[in-house]
């Protein structure tokens, strides 16, 4: 059923918008509190007026956004109008939609509502359109209408197709719109579905091997530094004096304690984020649901996937576990580096079987060609030089700074590890490259998805005749580039021939045809 009248969001959008405004101004509030205390400026009256203005502004902004935001769903298009002073009217066409995401954050679940997010081609890092307070039934109805395959592709949709793929119209197969709708609905129910679920055991392994412990530990340490604001100066000075006179063992105990607390925070947050993770494949549509407190439903088109990225951090690699991300023209999030998590955790031996069901184009046997042996020193020198400079500075500033030279062994080991894991491979249609920063990453890219391939050479690489390969794909308005450092000339020439072969063949065919 197609909506034909302008509609507003649920009134709860006012409260949700109010909280969103407060979250956006949290850094301003913290800065005022910190600098206000240190400068001895203001006082009770100042803070009362300041926070009252923030509350009034946030509430007023939420009411205005709700009152001026309207939308309607018509044939093949979602229309939006918003704004009080500067009024905008936007048209989101069906053929430009890359993905539709239905989220239910904690605040929305209180009101039994969901958030609808729509990504379009060229939409950038943020969603093209978002309704923050909507009944789930209505959100599902909008999603169904906009993702319906029964609509006849338009001329614009063919021109906007990111990958240049052919689309078949109703006229081409000799059926009318009404007949096509019936056939499509019957096929959707008859199509076999593939379903994959992240088990509780795998969820726990995902959490305990997450690489977010460093961020969480930094957060805990930052909070610990503000404890002095909460306790009397006398007790705080005693504690600091005791800590300075304590043994290395005691200091190490506190460091380990901070790391354990950070690990526990990461454990809980990861389990809440990836709990109830399910993948369902129906035709070309990949449906992903996840989240315990914040439920997320995402639909991706397999035809829009431009690359698959396999990531193994240092905790997972020894046990053969890998996380799988997909790159597409829409649907990525900032916290996932504008990618989408397809599989939070699986065994490497299971990977091709899952990809064969979900993304068969990427389920290929991959044999890597190693980098030349003489490139190992480039990987090691790149880390050893800055580490040596840092250790020299610490030695000059502190009496025990010379201990930092032990980091040279770690830097050298990581450099050799980066060289050892790096490699490149290809077949007629697929390219795969593997590299390591800290986590080992392997990227699988079909040739037809590569937007550009370039090779660069630094002054130092010229001594060994080495190059850096850069392959770019479309993921958002900016795209994404993957690179592999220190390949040799032969590998460079082979990759240039592999990438340009299709264009050269096409040019030759056209020339022969013109003759």
C-alpha positions in Angstrom: 0.0 0.0 0.0 1.4 3.4 -1.0 1.0 6.4 1.3 -0.3 9.5 -0.4 -0.6 12.1 2.4 2.1 14.0 4.4 2.8 12.5 7.8 4.6 13.5 10.9 6.8 11.4 13.2 5.5 10.0 16.5 5.4 12.8 19.2 8.1 11.0 21.1 10.5 12.4 18.5 10.5 15.6 20.6 12.0 13.9 23.6 14.4 11.8 21.5 15.5 14.9 19.7 16.0 16.7 23.0 18.3 13.9 24.3 20.2 14.0 21.0 20.8 17.7 21.3 22.1 17.3 24.8 24.5 14.5 23.6 25.8 16.8 20.9 26.5 19.6 23.4 28.1 17.3 26.0 31.6 18.5 25.1 30.6 22.1 25.5 29.0 21.4 28.9 32.1 19.6 30.1 34.4 22.4 28.9 32.3 25.0 30.7 32.4 23.0 33.9 36.2 22.4 33.8 37.3 25.9 32.7 34.6 27.5 34.9 36.1 25.8 38.0 39.7 26.6 37.1 39.1 30.3 36.3 37.0 31.0 39.4 34.5 32.8 37.0 30.7 32.7 37.2 29.0 31.1 40.1 25.7 29.5 40.9 23.7 32.2 39.0 26.0 31.7 35.9 25.6 27.9 35.8 21.8 28.1 36.5 21.3 30.5 33.5 23.7 28.5 31.3 22.1 25.1 31.8 18.6 26.6 31.7 19.3 28.1 28.3 20.7 24.7 27.1 17.5 22.9 28.3 15.2 25.5 26.7 17.1 25.4 23.4 17.2 21.6 23.3 13.4 21.3 24.0 12.5 24.1 21.5 14.8 22.6 18.8 13.1 19.2 19.3 9.6 20.7 19.0 10.5 22.7 15.9 12.1 19.7 14.2 9.0 17.5 14.9 6.5 20.1 13.8 8.3 21.0 10.5 9.4 17.5 9.5 7.0 15.6 7.2 7.3 12.8 4.8 5.2 10.8 2.3 5.7 7.7 0.3 4.5 7.7 -3.3 5.2 5.5 -6.3 8.9 4.7 -6.4 9.8 7.6 -4.2 10.0 8.9 -0.7 9.5 12.7 -0.3 10.6 14.7 2.7 10.1 18.3 3.6 11.6 20.0 6.7 12.8 23.3 8.1 11.3 26.4 9.6 13.3 29.3 8.2 15.3 27.4 5.5 12.8 24.9 4.1 14.1 21.9 2.3 12.3 19.4 0.1 14.0 16.1 -0.7 13.2 13.3 -3.1 14.6 9.9 -2.4 14.1 7.7 -5.5 13.8 3.9 -5.1 16.6 3.1 -7.6 19.2 5.1 -5.7 18.6 3.4 -2.4 21.6 1.3 -1.3 20.4 0.0 2.1 17.6 0.5 4.6 18.5 0.1 8.3 15.9 -0.2 11.1 17.3 0.5 14.5 15.7 0.3 18.0 17.9 2.1 20.5 17.1 1.9 24.2 15.2 5.2 24.3 13.1 4.2 21.3 12.3 0.8 22.8 10.8 2.6 25.8 8.2 4.1 23.5 7.9 0.9 21.4 9.3 2.8 18.4 12.2 2.3 15.8 14.5 4.5 13.8 14.5 4.2 10.0 17.7 5.1 8.2 18.1 5.1 4.4 21.5 5.1 2.6 21.6 6.3 -1.0 24.3 6.3 -3.7 26.6 9.2 -3.0 25.1 9.8 0.4 28.5 10.1 2.2 29.2 9.0 5.8 25.8 10.0 7.2 22.4 8.6 6.2 20.5 10.4 3.5 17.3 10.2 5.4 16.3 9.3 8.9 13.1 9.1 10.9 13.9 8.8 14.6 10.4 7.9 15.9 8.3 5.5 13.9 6.1 2.5 14.6 7.8 -0.7 13.6 4.9 -1.7 11.4 5.1 1.5 9.4 8.9 1.3 9.1 8.6 -2.2 7.8 6.0 -1.1 5.3 8.2 1.7 4.0 11.1 -0.7 3.8 9.0 -3.2 1.8 7.8 -0.6 -0.6 11.2 0.9 -1.3 13.0 -2.4 -1.6 10.3 -4.0 -3.7 11.7 -5.7 -6.8 8.4 -5.4 -8.7 9.1 -1.8 -9.7 10.2 -1.3 -13.3 13.7 0.1 -13.5 13.9 3.6 -15.0 16.4 5.1 -17.3 17.9 7.0 -14.5 18.4 3.9 -12.4 20.4 2.3 -15.2 22.6 5.4 -15.4 23.0 5.5 -11.6 24.0 1.9 -11.3 27.3 2.0 -9.5 28.7 -1.2 -11.0 27.4 -0.8 -14.6 25.4 -4.0 -14.3 22.6 -4.7 -16.7 19.0 -4.7 -15.5 16.1 -6.4 -17.1 12.9 -4.5 -17.6 9.4 -5.9 -17.7 9.1 -5.1 -21.4 12.2 -7.2 -22.1 10.6 -10.4 -20.7 7.2 -9.6 -22.2 5.1 -9.2 -19.0 3.0 -6.4 -17.7 3.5 -4.6 -14.3 0.6 -6.5 -12.7 1.9 -9.9 -13.9 5.4 -9.0 -12.8 4.2 -8.2 -9.3 2.4 -11.5 -8.9 5.4 -13.4 -10.2 7.8 -11.6 -7.9 5.6 -12.1 -4.8 5.4 -15.8 -5.5 9.1 -16.1 -6.1 10.0 -14.3 -2.9 8.0 -16.9 -0.9 9.5 -19.8 -2.9 13.2 -18.7 -2.9 15.3 -20.9 -0.6 16.7 -18.9 2.4 20.1 -19.2 3.9 20.3 -18.5 7.6 23.4 -18.1 9.8 23.4 -17.3 13.5 26.2 -16.3 15.9 26.0 -18.8 18.7 26.4 -17.8 22.4 29.8 -19.6 22.5 31.0 -17.7 19.5 29.6 -14.4 20.9 31.6 -14.9 24.1 34.8 -15.6 22.1 34.1 -12.5 20.0 33.8 -10.4 23.2 36.9 -11.8 25.0 39.1 -11.4 21.9 37.9 -7.9 20.9 40.6 -5.4 20.1 38.7 -2.6 21.9 40.4 -3.2 25.3 42.9 -0.4 24.6 40.3 2.2 24.1 38.3 1.1 27.2 41.5 1.0 29.3 42.3 4.6 28.2 38.8 5.7 29.2 39.1 4.1 32.6 42.6 5.7 33.2 41.1 9.1 32.2 38.3 8.7 34.7 40.9 7.7 37.4 42.8 10.9 36.9 39.7 12.9 37.9 39.3 11.1 41.2 41.1 14.0 42.9 38.0 16.1 42.4 35.9 13.7 44.5 38.1 13.1 47.5 39.7 15.5 50.1 43.2 16.8 49.1 44.7 15.3 52.3 43.7 11.8 51.4 44.6 12.3 47.8 48.1 13.5 48.6 48.7 10.6 50.9 47.6 8.1 48.2 49.9 9.7 45.6 52.8 9.7 48.1 52.2 6.0 48.9 52.1 5.2 45.2 55.3 7.0 44.5 57.1 5.1 47.2 55.6 1.8 46.3 57.4 -1.0 44.5 57.2 -1.7 40.8 55.0 -4.7 41.7 52.3 -2.4 43.2 52.4 -0.1 40.2 52.1 -3.0 37.9 49.1 -4.2 39.9 47.3 -1.0 39.3 48.1 -1.1 35.6 46.8 -4.6 35.4 43.7 -3.6 37.3 42.9 -0.8 34.8 43.4 -3.3 31.9 41.0 -5.8 33.5 38.4 -3.2 34.0 38.8 -2.0 30.4 38.5 -5.6 29.3 35.3 -6.1 31.2 33.8 -3.0 29.7 34.8 -4.2 26.2 33.4 -7.7 27.0 30.0 -6.4 28.0 29.7 -3.8 25.2 30.6 -6.3 22.5 28.1 -8.9 23.8 25.4 -6.2 23.8 26.4 -5.1 20.3 26.5 -8.5 18.6 24.0 -10.4 20.7 21.2 -12.0 18.7 23.2 -11.7 15.5 21.5 -13.3 12.5 22.0 -13.3 8.7 19.3 -14.3 6.3 19.9 -14.4 2.5 16.8 -14.2 0.3 17.5 -13.8 -3.4 19.9 -10.8 -3.7 19.0 -9.4 -0.4 21.1 -9.9 2.7 19.2 -9.2 6.0 21.3 -8.6 9.1 19.8 -8.3 12.6 21.8 -7.7 15.8 21.9 -6.1 19.2 20.4 -6.7 22.6 19.7 -3.2 23.9 20.0 -1.4 20.6 18.4 -3.6 17.9 19.5 -3.1 14.4 18.0 -4.5 11.2 20.0 -3.9 8.0 19.2 -4.9 4.4 22.0 -5.0 1.8 21.9 -5.9 -1.8 24.5 -8.5 -2.8 24.9 -6.6 -6.2 26.1 -3.5 -4.3 28.9 -5.3 -2.4 32.2 -4.0 -3.8 34.7 -5.8 -1.5 35.0 -8.2 1.4 37.5 -7.6 4.1 38.8 -10.4 6.5 40.3 -9.2 9.7 42.2 -11.3 12.2 43.5 -9.5 15.3 46.5 -10.9 17.3 44.2 -12.7 19.8 42.1 -14.4 17.2 44.6 -15.4 14.6 46.3 -18.2 16.7 42.9 -19.9 17.1 41.9 -19.5 13.4 39.1 -17.0 14.0 38.3 -14.2 11.6 35.8 -11.3 11.3 34.2 -10.5 8.0 33.3 -7.0 6.8 31.7 -6.0 3.5 32.3 -2.7 1.7 29.3 -1.4 -0.2 28.0 1.9 -1.7 25.9 2.4 1.5 25.1 0.9 4.9 28.4 1.3 6.6 28.9 3.0 10.0 31.6 5.3 11.4 32.5 2.9 14.3 33.1 0.2 11.7 35.2 2.4 9.4 32.2 2.9 7.0 32.0 -0.8 6.5 29.3 -3.4 7.6 30.0 -6.4 9.8 28.8 -9.4 7.9 30.2 -12.1 10.3 31.5 -11.0 13.7 33.4 -14.3 14.2 33.8 -17.6 12.4 36.5 -20.2 11.8 38.7 -19.6 8.7 37.9 -23.1 7.6 34.2 -22.2 7.6 34.6 -19.0 5.7 34.3 -20.1 2.1 31.2 -22.2 2.9 29.4 -19.2 4.3 30.5 -16.9 1.5 29.4 -19.5 -1.0 25.8 -19.1 0.4 25.8 -15.3 1.0 28.3 -13.9 -1.5 29.3 -16.6 -4.0 31.3 -14.2 -6.1 33.8 -13.8 -3.3 34.1 -17.5 -2.4 37.3 -18.3 -4.2 40.4 -20.3 -3.3 43.1 -17.8 -2.6 46.8 -18.5 -3.0 49.1 -15.7 -2.0 52.2 -14.7 -3.8 54.8 -13.5 -1.2 56.7 -10.2 -1.4 60.4 -10.2 -2.4 62.7 -11.1 0.4 64.7 -7.9 0.2 61.5 -5.9 1.1 61.7 -7.2 4.7 64.2 -4.5 5.6 61.8 -1.8 4.4 59.1 -3.0 6.7 61.5 -3.2 9.7 63.3 0.1 9.1 59.9 1.9 8.9 59.2 1.0 12.5 62.8 0.9 13.9 63.7 4.5 13.1 60.9 6.2 14.9 61.2 3.8 17.8 64.9 4.6 18.1 64.2 8.3 18.1 61.6 8.0 20.8 63.9 5.9 23.0 66.7 8.4 22.6 64.4 11.3 23.7 63.2 9.3 26.7 66.8 8.4 27.7 67.7 12.1 27.6 64.8 13.1 29.7 64.6 10.3 32.3 67.2 8.3 34.2 65.5 5.0 33.3 64.6 6.1 29.8 67.3 3.8 28.4 64.9 0.9 29.0 62.8 2.2 26.1 65.5 0.8 23.8 64.0 -2.6 24.5 61.1 -1.5 22.3 63.4 -1.9 19.3 63.0 -5.6 19.6 59.2 -5.3 19.6 59.3 -2.9 16.6 61.6 -5.2 14.6 59.4 -8.2 15.4 56.3 -6.4 14.2 58.0 -5.2 11.1 59.1 -8.7 10.2 55.6 -9.9 11.0 54.1 -7.4 8.6 56.4 -8.6 5.8 55.7 -12.2 6.5 51.9 -11.9 6.3 51.9 -9.5 3.3 51.0 -11.0 -0.1 49.0 -10.6 -3.3 47.0 -13.0 -5.5 44.5 -13.0 -8.3 42.6 -15.0 -10.8 40.9 -13.9 -13.9 38.2 -11.9 -12.2 39.2 -11.5 -8.5 42.1 -9.7 -6.7 43.1 -10.3 -3.1 45.7 -8.6 -1.1 46.8 -9.2 2.5 48.6 -6.9 4.8 49.1 -6.2 8.5 49.3 -3.1 10.7 48.6 -4.8 14.0 45.6 -7.0 12.8 46.1 -9.1 9.7 43.7 -8.0 7.0 42.9 -9.6 3.7 40.8 -7.8 1.1 38.9 -9.6 -1.8 38.0 -7.3 -4.7 36.4 -8.3 -8.0 38.1 -6.6 -10.9 34.9 -5.0 -12.1 34.6 -3.3 -8.7 38.1 -1.7 -8.9 37.6 2.0 -9.8 41.3 2.7 -10.1 44.6 1.1 -9.6 47.8 3.1 -9.1 51.4 2.5 -8.2 53.7 4.9 -6.3 57.4 4.8 -5.4 59.2 6.7 -2.7 62.8 7.9 -2.8 63.8 5.0 -0.5 61.8 2.4 -2.5 63.8 3.4 -5.6 67.0 1.9 -4.1 65.4 -1.6 -4.2 63.0 -0.9 -7.1 59.9 -1.5 -4.9 56.4 0.0 -5.3 53.2 0.6 -3.3 50.0 -0.7 -4.9 46.8 1.2 -4.4 43.4 -0.2 -5.4 40.3 2.1 -4.9 36.7 1.0 -4.7 33.3 2.8 -4.2 32.0 2.6 -0.6 30.7 6.1 0.0 31.0 9.5 -1.5 34.8 9.4 -0.8 35.4 5.8 -1.7 38.0 3.6 0.0 41.6 2.7 -1.0 43.5 -0.4 0.0 47.3 -0.5 -0.4 50.1 -3.0 -0.3 53.6 -1.7 0.3 56.9 -2.9 -1.2 55.9 -5.1 -4.2 58.6 -5.7 -6.8 58.6 -4.6 -10.5 57.5 -7.9 -11.8 54.4 -7.9 -9.5 53.7 -4.4 -10.5 53.8 -5.2 -14.2 51.6 -8.3 -13.7 49.0 -6.3 -11.8 48.9 -3.5 -14.5 48.4 -6.1 -17.1 45.7 -7.9 -15.1 43.7 -4.7 -14.5 44.1 -3.2 -18.0 43.4 -6.5 -19.8 39.7 -6.1 -20.0 39.9 -2.5 -21.3 42.6 -3.4 -23.9 40.5 -6.4 -25.1 37.4 -4.2 -25.4 39.4 -1.6 -27.3 40.8 -4.2 -29.7 37.3 -5.6 -30.3 35.9 -2.1 -31.1 38.8 -1.5 -33.5 38.3 -4.7 -35.4 34.5 -4.0 -35.6 35.1 -0.6 -37.1 37.3 -2.1 -39.8 
